[in-house]
Amino acid sequence: MILFASAHWGSRDELVIVFVVSFVLPLYFYFISASLVLFGNRFYHFFLYALLLRVVVLGSPAVWSDDIYRYLFDAKIFLNGFSPYLYTPAEVIKFIHNSPIELETLFLNMNSPHFYSVYPLLIQCFFSLGTLIGSFFGSSFLGVQILLLLIDMINLILIRKLYPLASFNSYWLYFGNPILILEGISQMHPEVLLVTGFLLFLITSFTYQKLISFFLLTQLKLNTFIFVLAFPWNRSFWTKLTVVSCLSLIVWKLTVFSDLGLQGSSGIGLFFHTFRFAGIMEPFLFYLLTPFKIEYLSGSLTLGILCCIYIFSFQKKIISRLNLRDRLLFIYSLFLLFSPVIHPWYWIPWIFFMVGKEKMESLVTIISFLSFLSYGLYVRNDFIYYHWIVSVLVLGYYGKKHINYFRQTT
């Protein structure tokens, strides 16, 4: 009932509702984790319960994120032969004089009507498929949600295969996580697909299979190229990896970056200069640069620092000393720490990386709380300061308290 109410009747425009969801859902997640002994060793019962949690959010509207309107708008014009990389939604609406009512609705509710699409070809194909499925149900939303549910069911099965000896409490980090259910299934963010890609990457043992998995990951999101650092140095392997990476970049160039000028001025280029949301380290630089009136560079400088840390870690073989799963966790944790933008759904891959580790319920609960609390930034602009202070204090306290445990496990 808690998930159902949050998914169907929640609102990111009411601070009171944001506070209630931020506390109630993480607490529900934490206290249920203490009751998993009731399932005994019956994994199928546990699996069905996790499936039920996802089913109850099907059919929910976009009350927490409006990204789905752009996903579906791109999918619809993509199916009709328009390139979302060469035409903005505003230009498409003007071009189609008698546009369908559903297209008009998507246009009026999206947050980027005058920007070119930044979503890669594989994402466009996925939402196009969801749109076609939705045509049988009379709802594109429901079609995409059903498709994501089916994919996440595969994720649950593959997690069991990857970690056959893990406890139910460890599975629960992903199986019952409210961020994953609310943002991944209900609000239809494609980070669920990233989890599938990482699962295939971890389960496969042959080199060519890992390279294919890496290629698919880089076709889902641009920042997944950072996981090239997870591969230890080997001349023969890195030659193949370079070829795969170049092929992936060529696909990006032919699609998203087919016109670099358009993307730079009214696309992904704006991300590096103007977009900030719930960052952890970026606000430090922002406040330091404000007196010099160059605070708009805080995001680019933060990402530059991140690149330097990656290079240092790779050269000193800090990353290669870890096993593959912990390498992925280390690389992505650094990314989240320094990214100027951390939407709640950005934590979904991180939550997956935590599966297989024991006694992590409290940390994941804290992350869930901070993620949902970030919705307050949609209500008030100055809420970013409160959220940042809470994030630094809470994560700082937890990090100080558990630093020895993390050193032993990662």
C-alpha positions in Angstrom: 0.0 0.0 0.0 2.9 2.4 0.8 4.5 1.8 -2.6 1.1 2.0 -4.4 0.2 5.3 -2.8 3.6 6.8 -3.5 3.6 5.7 -7.1 0.0 6.7 -7.9 -0.7 9.7 -5.7 2.7 11.1 -4.9 3.8 14.5 -5.9 7.3 16.1 -6.2 5.7 19.6 -6.0 4.6 19.3 -2.4 7.4 19.5 0.2 5.3 17.7 2.8 4.8 14.7 0.5 8.5 14.7 -0.3 9.4 14.5 3.4 6.8 11.8 4.1 8.1 9.6 1.2 11.7 10.3 2.1 11.2 8.9 5.5 8.5 6.3 5.1 9.8 4.3 2.1 13.4 3.9 3.3 12.1 2.9 6.8 9.8 0.4 5.2 12.7 -1.0 3.3 14.9 -1.2 6.4 12.3 -2.8 8.7 11.2 -5.4 6.1 14.8 -6.5 5.7 14.7 -7.5 9.4 11.7 -9.7 8.7 13.0 -11.7 5.8 13.6 -14.7 8.0 9.9 -15.4 7.5 10.7 -16.6 4.0 13.1 -19.2 5.4 14.9 -20.8 2.4 12.0 -20.4 0.1 13.5 -18.3 -2.6 10.5 -18.6 -5.0 8.2 -17.1 -2.3 10.8 -14.3 -1.9 10.9 -13.8 -5.6 7.1 -13.6 -5.9 7.0 -11.0 -3.2 9.6 -8.9 -5.0 7.5 -9.3 -8.2 4.4 -8.2 -6.3 6.1 -5.0 -5.2 6.7 -4.2 -8.8 3.3 -5.1 -10.1 1.5 -2.7 -7.7 3.2 0.3 -9.3 2.1 -0.6 -12.9 -0.2 1.9 -14.4 1.1 4.7 -12.3 1.4 8.2 -13.8 4.6 10.3 -14.0 4.2 12.0 -10.6 7.9 12.0 -9.7 9.7 12.5 -12.9 8.7 14.1 -16.3 11.6 12.5 -18.3 9.1 9.8 -19.6 7.3 12.5 -21.6 10.5 13.1 -23.6 11.3 9.4 -23.9 7.9 8.7 -25.4 7.8 11.8 -27.6 11.2 10.8 -29.1 9.9 7.3 -29.6 6.8 8.4 -31.4 8.5 10.7 -33.8 11.3 8.1 -34.2 8.6 5.6 -35.3 7.3 8.1 -37.8 10.6 8.7 -39.4 11.8 11.9 -37.6 15.3 12.1 -36.1 15.1 13.4 -32.5 18.7 14.4 -32.9 18.0 16.9 -35.7 14.6 18.3 -34.6 13.5 19.6 -31.3 10.0 18.7 -30.1 8.9 22.3 -30.6 10.1 22.1 -34.3 8.3 18.8 -34.8 5.0 20.2 -33.4 5.2 23.1 -35.8 6.1 20.9 -38.7 3.1 18.5 -38.0 0.2 21.0 -38.2 -2.4 18.4 -37.1 -0.4 16.5 -34.5 -2.1 13.8 -32.5 -3.6 14.7 -29.1 -1.2 12.3 -27.3 1.8 13.9 -29.0 0.6 17.3 -27.9 0.1 16.1 -24.4 3.7 14.7 -24.3 5.0 18.0 -25.6 3.2 20.1 -23.1 4.4 18.0 -20.1 8.0 17.5 -21.0 10.9 19.6 -19.5 13.0 20.0 -22.7 10.8 21.1 -25.6 13.5 23.3 -27.2 16.4 20.9 -26.8 17.7 18.1 -29.1 17.5 14.6 -27.8 20.5 13.2 -25.8 19.2 9.7 -25.6 21.2 7.1 -27.6 19.8 4.9 -30.4 19.4 1.8 -28.2 17.2 3.8 -25.7 15.1 5.1 -28.6 14.5 1.6 -29.8 13.6 0.4 -26.4 11.0 3.1 -25.8 9.7 2.6 -29.4 9.1 -1.1 -28.5 7.4 0.0 -25.3 5.2 2.4 -27.3 4.2 -0.4 -29.7 3.3 -2.7 -26.7 1.4 0.1 -25.2 -0.8 0.4 -28.3 -2.4 -2.9 -27.4 -3.3 -1.6 -23.9 -4.3 2.0 -24.9 -1.4 3.4 -22.8 2.2 4.0 -23.8 3.0 4.4 -20.1 1.7 0.9 -19.3 3.5 -0.6 -22.3 6.9 0.7 -21.2 6.2 -0.3 -17.5 5.3 -3.8 -18.6 8.5 -4.1 -20.7 10.6 -2.8 -17.8 8.9 -5.2 -15.4 9.8 -8.2 -17.7 13.4 -7.0 -18.0 13.7 -6.5 -14.3 12.3 -10.0 -13.7 15.2 -11.3 -15.8 17.5 -9.1 -13.6 16.2 -10.8 -10.4 16.8 -14.2 -11.9 20.3 -13.3 -13.0 21.2 -11.8 -9.6 20.3 -15.2 -8.1 22.5 -16.9 -10.6 25.4 -14.5 -10.0 25.2 -14.7 -6.2 23.7 -18.2 -5.5 25.0 -18.2 -1.9 24.0 -14.7 -0.9 21.5 -14.1 1.9 18.0 -12.8 1.3 19.1 -9.6 3.1 21.7 -9.1 0.4 19.2 -9.8 -2.4 16.8 -7.4 -0.7 19.1 -4.5 -1.4 17.9 -4.7 -5.0 14.8 -6.9 -4.8 12.9 -4.6 -2.5 14.6 -1.3 -3.0 12.1 1.6 -3.3 14.3 3.6 -5.6 14.5 0.8 -8.1 10.8 0.1 -7.9 9.6 3.7 -7.9 12.1 5.2 -10.4 12.9 2.1 -12.5 9.4 0.6 -12.9 6.9 3.3 -12.0 8.7 6.3 -13.4 10.2 4.3 -16.3 13.9 5.2 -16.2 16.1 3.0 -18.3 18.7 2.4 -15.6 17.0 -1.0 -15.2 18.6 -1.8 -18.6 22.0 -0.8 -17.2 21.6 -3.4 -14.5 20.9 -6.1 -17.2 24.0 -5.0 -19.0 26.2 -5.2 -15.9 24.7 -8.6 -15.1 25.6 -10.0 -18.5 29.0 -8.4 -18.2 29.7 -10.1 -14.8 28.2 -13.5 -15.6 29.9 -14.0 -18.9 33.4 -15.6 -18.8 34.6 -15.3 -22.4 36.4 -12.2 -23.7 34.2 -11.6 -26.7 31.1 -11.8 -24.5 32.4 -9.2 -22.1 33.3 -7.0 -25.0 29.8 -7.3 -26.4 28.3 -6.6 -23.0 30.6 -3.5 -22.7 29.5 -2.3 -26.1 25.8 -2.6 -25.2 26.4 -0.7 -21.9 28.1 2.1 -23.8 25.1 2.3 -26.1 22.7 2.8 -23.1 24.5 5.7 -21.5 27.5 7.8 -22.4 29.0 7.8 -18.9 29.4 4.0 -19.0 32.6 4.5 -20.9 34.3 5.1 -17.5 34.0 1.3 -16.9 36.8 0.8 -19.4 39.0 1.3 -16.2 37.6 -2.0 -14.8 39.7 -3.9 -17.3 43.3 -4.6 -16.2 46.1 -3.7 -18.6 46.7 -6.4 -21.3 47.9 -5.3 -24.7 46.0 -7.9 -26.7 42.8 -7.4 -24.8 43.0 -3.6 -24.8 43.5 -3.6 -28.5 40.2 -5.3 -28.9 38.6 -3.1 -26.3 39.8 0.0 -28.2 38.2 -1.3 -31.4 34.9 -1.9 -29.5 35.0 1.5 -27.9 35.6 3.2 -31.3 32.7 1.3 -32.9 30.5 2.5 -30.0 31.7 6.1 -30.4 31.0 5.9 -34.1 27.4 4.9 -33.4 27.1 7.8 -31.0 28.6 10.2 -33.7 26.1 9.0 -36.4 23.1 9.4 -34.1 23.3 11.7 -31.0 26.3 13.7 -32.2 25.3 13.7 -35.9 25.4 17.5 -35.6 27.9 18.6 -33.0 26.8 22.2 -33.2 23.2 21.4 -32.3 24.2 19.2 -29.4 26.7 21.7 -28.1 24.3 24.6 -28.1 21.0 23.0 -27.3 21.8 19.5 -26.2 24.2 17.6 -24.1 26.7 20.5 -24.1 24.4 22.5 -21.7 24.9 19.7 -19.1 28.5 20.7 -18.5 27.8 24.4 -17.9 24.3 24.9 -16.5 22.8 21.8 -15.0 23.3 21.0 -11.3 21.2 18.6 -9.1 22.0 17.2 -5.7 25.7 16.9 -6.2 27.9 15.9 -3.3 31.4 17.4 -4.1 30.4 19.8 -6.8 28.8 22.4 -4.4 32.2 22.9 -2.7 33.7 24.2 -5.9 30.5 26.1 -6.8 30.7 28.1 -3.5 34.5 28.7 -3.9 34.1 30.0 -7.5 31.0 32.2 -6.8 33.1 35.2 -5.6 35.0 35.1 -8.9 31.7 34.9 -11.0 32.8 31.7 -12.7 30.6 29.3 -10.7 29.2 28.0 -13.9 32.5 26.1 -14.4 32.0 24.1 -11.2 30.5 21.1 -13.0 33.3 20.9 -15.6 36.0 21.3 -13.0 34.5 18.6 -10.8 34.4 16.2 -13.7 38.0 17.2 -14.5 39.1 16.3 -10.9 37.2 13.0 -11.2 39.2 12.2 -14.4 42.5 12.9 -12.6 41.5 10.6 -9.8 40.6 7.9 -12.3 44.0 8.2 -14.0 45.9 8.2 -10.7 43.9 5.1 -9.5 44.6 3.3 -12.8 48.3 4.1 -12.9 48.8 3.1 -9.3 46.9 -0.1 -9.9 44.5 0.8 -7.1 41.6 -0.4 -9.2 43.3 -3.6 -10.5 43.8 -4.8 -6.9 40.1 -5.2 -6.5 38.0 -8.0 -7.9 35.8 -7.2 -10.9 32.6 -6.5 -9.0 34.3 -4.2 -6.5 36.1 -2.4 -9.4 32.7 -1.5 -10.8 31.5 -0.4 -7.4 34.6 1.7 -6.9 34.5 3.4 -10.3 30.8 4.2 -10.1 31.0 5.4 -6.4 33.6 7.9 -7.4 31.4 9.0 -10.3 28.5 9.7 -8.0 30.7 11.4 -5.5 31.9 14.0 -8.1 29.0 14.2 -10.5 27.3 17.6 -10.5 24.0 15.8 -11.2 22.7 13.0 -9.1 19.1 12.2 -9.8 17.5 9.5 -7.6 17.6 6.9 -10.5 21.4 7.4 -10.9 21.7 5.2 -7.7 20.1 2.2 -9.3 23.4 0.7 -10.7 25.1 1.5 -7.4 22.4 -0.4 -5.5 22.9 -3.4 -7.8 26.7 -3.2 -7.2 26.0 -3.5 -3.4 24.2 -6.9 -3.9 26.4 -9.7 -2.7 27.7 -7.8 0.3 26.3 -8.4 3.7 25.1 -6.0 6.4 24.6 -3.1 3.9 20.9 -2.5 4.7 21.6 0.6 6.8 23.8 2.2 4.1 21.4 1.6 1.3 18.6 2.9 3.5 20.5 6.1 4.0 21.1 6.5 0.3 17.4 5.9 -0.4 16.5 8.6 2.1 18.9 11.1 0.6 17.7 10.2 -3.0 14.0 10.8 -2.2 14.9 13.9 -0.2 16.5 15.4 -3.3 12.9 15.8 -4.8 12.7 18.9 -2.6 14.9 20.6 -5.1 11.9 20.7 -7.5 9.9 22.5 -4.8 12.4 25.2 -3.7 15.6 26.3 -5.3 17.3 27.0 -1.9 16.6 23.4 -0.8 19.8 22.4 -2.6 21.7 23.9 0.4 19.8 21.9 3.0 20.0 18.7 1.0 23.7 19.2 0.5 24.4 19.8 4.2 22.3 16.7 5.2 24.1 14.6 2.6 27.6 15.6 3.7 26.8 15.2 7.4 25.0 11.8 7.0 27.4 10.3 4.6 30.4 11.8 6.5 29.2 10.2 9.7 28.5 6.9 8.1 31.8 6.9 6.3 33.8 7.7 9.5 31.9 5.0 11.4 32.4 2.2 8.8 35.6 3.1 7.0 37.4 0.0 8.3 34.6 -2.3 7.1 34.8 -0.9 3.6 38.6 -1.2 3.5 38.3 -4.9 4.4 35.5 -5.6 1.8 36.7 -3.5 -1.1 
